[in-house]
């Protein structure tokens, strides 16, 4: 029965969209025999009506461009929180990159030391350090890519906040008090 209602509602929407673009209503009801009716006229017994969909052709929308989207302060607050988290992540990544670069420099120094030495102990340590260098360099690349993505996300969030501010200050509307970006 639920699937029938979904089908009926979808059919009603299709009829509304495909029908003439004038104001009107679409009525759906089930008669005593269980037949489903979808028409633009109500049944004689109005208690049978299962649903009514009202529609109209908005003339002004066809000729004027869509107005700028309305944003509420909760969206702005969420963007400010997201921006704060992104900036914290950026700071953390920058710190991690610096630490990783210092580890790479130290490992390269150690590898150079063992290259000057002779013996199996020195070669074993040199190979171990070279494997560490591969991992450290891979990690550095990953951190740098993450930093680039975070910076892109920050730029996107700042653009979105700027768009919200411009939208709030457009003519005909009182600007709302702004929330500070943290």
PyMOL commands that set and color helices and strands:
alter all, ss='L'
color gray80, all
select helices_A, chain A and resi 2-18+46-48+59-63+73-116+120-168
alter helices_A, ss='H'
color red, helices_A
select strands_A, chain A and resi 24-30+36-39+49-55
alter strands_A, ss='S'
color yellow, strands_A
deselect
rebuild
show_as cartoon
